[in-house]
Amino acid sequence: MGDRFDVGAVLGELTLEEKASLVSGSGFWWTRRVERAGIPSIMVADGPHGLRKQADRNDHVGLGSSVPATCFPTASALASSWDIDLVRAVGAAIGTEARAQDLGVVLGPGINLKRSPLCGRNFEYFSEDPVLAGELGVAMVEGIQGRGVGTSLKHFAVNNQEHDRLRVSADVDERPLRELYLAGFERVVRAAQPWTVMCSYNRINGVHASQDPWLLTEVLRDEWGFDGLVVSDWGAVEEIGRASCRERV
C-alpha cells in the first residue's frame, strides 16, 4: 500500500469487528493492524520534550527502558524564552528523531494552563497564559508535523491537577472555560490541525472528558473544525460502551 489511500473506501471494506479493533489498540504504544485492508500498525510514543520509545518492555509509566533520545528543555523552560521560532525548531528536531525511530505520533504538546503550583504536570505545560500557550503550541505542532510525524495535543481539557485525576470534576462556568481553559486548544486546532487530540482523565462540570459530546463533538469538531483523531489518555475512558473517544490509538 502507498503512503496515501482512500480512507472512506477502506472503511467501507472493514467488518464491524475490524473497525472495533482499530479503536482498542495493541499493547501500550501500537494501533492494531488490519492486514487484509492494508492498514498498518502505527506506533506512538511520549513525549513533549523528547522521545520515550520503549523497544522491549512496554509500560505506560516508563518503568521499562527506552531507546536513547535527545532530552530537550521542558515546556515550562521553553515558554520562558517567549521564542516561537525556537519552539518550532525544537519540534522539528523531535519530529526528525521520531521519523528515525519509525514513530507515527508524538504524544504532545501539552498546553493546559498552570493554575496551581501543586499540579504534577506543570513542567510539561507551557504557561498560565492561554495566548502564549496557544502560540507556542502552534509552533511545536508545526515543527513536529512538518517532519511528517503526527502530534497529540493534550490534555483536553482543564487538566490542572494530578491528585485524584481519575475522579475529580473541574467545575468551570462557560465564559472562563472558553476564554481561558479552551482558548489555547482552539488556537492550535484552528491554526495547525494536529493529527490527534488527547482528552484528559478528569470530569468537566461532572462529565468525563473522554465521554463528553459537547466538548469532543460540538466544540472540537463542529465549532473548531477539527478533522483528526480523538484519543483518550491511557485508561481515561470510564465506560467503554459509552466512550466518545478512542483509547490507546
Protein Blocks (a to p, Z undefined) as FASTA:
>chain_A
ZZbdcfklmmmmpcfklmmmmmnogajkbccddfknopacddddddfkoccddfkbgcfk
opaccddddddddfklmmmnopaklmmmmmmmmmmmmmmnopabdcdddfbdcfbfklmk
lmmpfblcfklmmmmmmmmmmmmmmnopacdddddehiabfghklmpccdddfklmmmmm
mmmmmmmmmmnopabdcddfbdcehiafklcfklmmmmmmmmnopabdcdddehiafblm
lpcbdehZZ
